Each structure stands twice: as structure tokens, then as C-alpha cells.
């Protein structure tokens, strides 16, 4: 008799669990909520990356405004500028 009660309890719990799972899995609201959760996490990462890049650009602006040697190096490397008395050597 005890085994029958245990089997019946197990079946009832299994059916309840299955019903709850199906309601949660196939409910459009829950799927939308889950989709929004992942989208929110992605957007938070994007914001964090943009803030990091913004900090780097602020540092670069500060260096460009206050460090003549940094400014000269950036002009030389990015704009390919050379001084009047310098000779440019190119190796291929």
C-alpha cells in the first residue's frame, strides 16, 4: 500500500511539474521576458564598452592638448608628415 501511495504522489508531482514547465515554456510573455533579459545584458555590455572607449579617447585628447611630443608623434604616424630637413626612408 505504501508503494502505491508513493507512486501516486510521484505521478502527481510529475504532472504538476510538467504543467508548470509547459506553462512557463510556451507562454509568450515569459519568452518575451527572457528575450528582453538577454537583450538588456547585451546592451549593458555595449554601454560598458562605449564608456571604456570614451575614457581612452578622453585620455588621448588630454595628451594631445598637453603633450607636444605626443601630438608630434600622432601627426607623424597618422598623417605621414615629415619635417622639412628630414629624409624619409621607405623599405619594401
C-alpha positions as CSV (number, residue, x, y, z in Angstrom):
1,X,0.0,0.0,0.0
2,X,2.9,2.3,0.8
3,X,4.4,1.8,-2.7
4,X,1.1,2.7,-4.3
5,X,0.9,6.0,-2.3
6,X,4.5,6.8,-3.3
7,X,3.8,6.1,-6.9
8,X,0.7,8.2,-6.9
9,X,2.5,11.1,-5.2
10,X,5.3,10.8,-7.7
11,X,2.8,10.9,-10.6
12,X,1.0,13.9,-9.1
13,X,4.3,15.8,-8.6
14,X,5.4,14.9,-12.1
15,X,2.2,16.1,-13.6
16,X,2.3,19.3,-11.7
17,X,5.9,19.9,-12.6
18,X,5.2,19.2,-16.2
19,X,2.2,21.5,-16.3
20,X,4.2,24.4,-14.7
21,X,7.1,23.8,-17.1
22,X,4.8,23.8,-20.1
23,X,3.0,27.0,-19.0
24,X,6.3,28.7,-18.5
25,X,7.9,27.4,-21.7
26,X,5.1,28.1,-24.0
27,X,3.8,31.3,-22.5
28,X,4.6,34.2,-24.9
29,X,5.1,36.6,-22.0
30,X,7.8,34.5,-20.5
31,X,9.6,34.1,-23.8
32,X,9.5,37.8,-24.4
33,X,10.7,38.5,-20.9
34,X,13.6,36.1,-21.4
35,X,14.5,37.7,-24.8
36,X,14.4,41.1,-23.2
37,X,16.7,39.9,-20.4
38,X,19.3,38.8,-22.9
39,X,18.9,41.9,-24.9
40,X,19.4,44.0,-21.7
41,X,22.6,42.2,-20.8
42,X,23.9,42.7,-24.4
43,X,23.1,46.4,-24.2
44,X,24.8,46.8,-20.8
45,X,27.9,45.2,-22.2
46,X,27.8,47.6,-25.2
47,X,27.4,50.6,-22.9
48,X,30.4,49.4,-20.8
49,X,32.5,49.0,-23.9
50,X,31.4,52.5,-25.1
51,X,32.4,54.0,-21.7
52,X,35.8,52.3,-21.8
53,X,36.4,53.6,-25.3
54,X,35.2,57.1,-24.3
55,X,37.7,57.1,-21.4
56,X,40.5,56.1,-23.7
57,X,39.6,58.9,-26.1
58,X,39.4,61.4,-23.3
59,X,42.9,60.4,-22.2
60,X,44.1,60.8,-25.8
61,X,42.6,64.3,-26.1
62,X,44.3,65.2,-22.8
63,X,47.6,64.0,-24.1
64,X,47.1,65.8,-27.4
65,X,46.3,69.1,-25.7
66,X,49.1,68.9,-23.1
67,X,52.0,66.9,-24.6
68,X,53.7,68.3,-27.6
69,X,55.7,65.2,-28.2
70,X,52.6,63.0,-28.2
71,X,51.0,65.4,-30.7
72,X,54.0,65.3,-32.9
73,X,54.1,61.5,-32.8
74,X,50.4,61.3,-33.7
75,X,50.8,63.7,-36.6
76,X,53.8,61.8,-37.9
77,X,52.2,58.4,-37.6
78,X,48.7,59.1,-38.7
79,X,49.2,61.9,-41.3
80,X,52.6,60.8,-42.5
81,X,54.1,64.2,-42.0
82,X,57.9,64.7,-42.0
83,X,59.9,67.8,-41.1
84,X,61.5,70.0,-43.8
85,X,65.0,68.8,-43.1
86,X,64.2,65.1,-42.7
87,X,64.6,62.4,-45.2
88,X,62.0,59.7,-45.5
89,X,63.3,56.2,-46.0
90,X,60.9,53.5,-47.3
91,X,61.7,49.9,-47.2
92,X,59.7,47.4,-49.2
